[in-house]
Amino acid sequence: MLDFYLLADADPKPSPARLAELPKAGQLSAEDFAHLQKQRIIEVRLDYHQDFRWSSSVVKMKLQLLLHQHPQLRPENASTPEQRLFVVLLNASTADSGLLAAAD
């Protein structure tokens, strides 16, 4: 699984030991990640097995893109890759935070 953690834009990337202390925003499976890359919601240059980071402004932009492409999304139903990413992005946007994705 690819775990997403809330991380303020100004904060440096934490050490692996401190990662567990960060609030978790959600997670995506490899299949979800690949599906969202095919839809061009997640950048093709990103690798599921490599850590990456999205700033709070990127989070908000991706949330708008996702809602534009899938206006029916609701946070209470996380049964599709789009809905699972929606919950992750919504958690970060609500906290006015960026995201750190960490591969296990």
N, C-alpha and C positions, 0 to 999 in steps of 0.2 A: 504494500500500500504506500501511497504517497500522502504523507501527513502535511497538513497546512496549519501553521501557527500564526497567531497575531503578533506583529512586530512593528513598532512605530518606525516611521521613515528615518528618523534621526538615530535610531539605535543601531549599533554594529551587529554583525552576525554573531550569535552566541556560540559558545563552545558546545560540543556535543553533550557535555554534562549539564549545562544550563538549559539546553533545549527543552527538557522535560518540565521546566518551571514555567515555560511560556503557555499562555492560554491556547488551546487547540481550537481551530476554526472548522475542521472537518478533514475528510480524506477522499482520495480517488483511487480506484483500481487502475491497473495498467490498461484494461479494456476501455474504461471510461476516458482515460487520458488520450488514448489513440483515437477514439471516436470524436472527442472534442477538438483534436488537432485536425482531423479530416473536415470538420465543419469550420475550421479557421477561427475558432474561439480561443484555443490555446495555440501559441506560436509554434510553427513546425520546427524552429531551431532549438526548442527546449527538449531536453531528454528526461524521460520518466525516472531514470536512475541517477540523475544528477540534481543536486540542490539548486534552487533558483529562488528569486525574490521578485515580488511585484510591489511597487509603491502604492500608497493610498490612492493616488490619482489614477494609476493603471487599474486598480481594483474597481474604482467607480466607472471608468470607461468600459471595462469588461462587463460589469453589471448592466450598464445601459445597452451594450451590444447584445448581450444574452436576452434581455427583455424585449429588445427590438425584434430579434429573430424568433423568440418564443414568448409572446405576450401572455400566454396562459400559465406561466410558471407561478407556483405558490410554495412557500417555505415548508408547509406541513406535509408535503408529499414528495419524498426523495426517492422515487422509483426509477428515474432515468438519469443518465450521465449529466444532462443539462440541469436537472433539478438538484442533483448533488453539488454541482459546481455553483449553482445559484445560492444554495445555503451557505457554502464557504464564503462566497463573495459578499453575501448579505451580512454575515457575521462580522467580516472585516469592515465593511462600509458603516455598519451601525456603531462600531467601536472607533471609527475614523482612523483606521489602522491599515498598514500594509500587510502583506503576507510573506511568510517564508515557507517554501515547500521543501520538505526534507524526505529523501528516499530512505526506506529502511534497508 
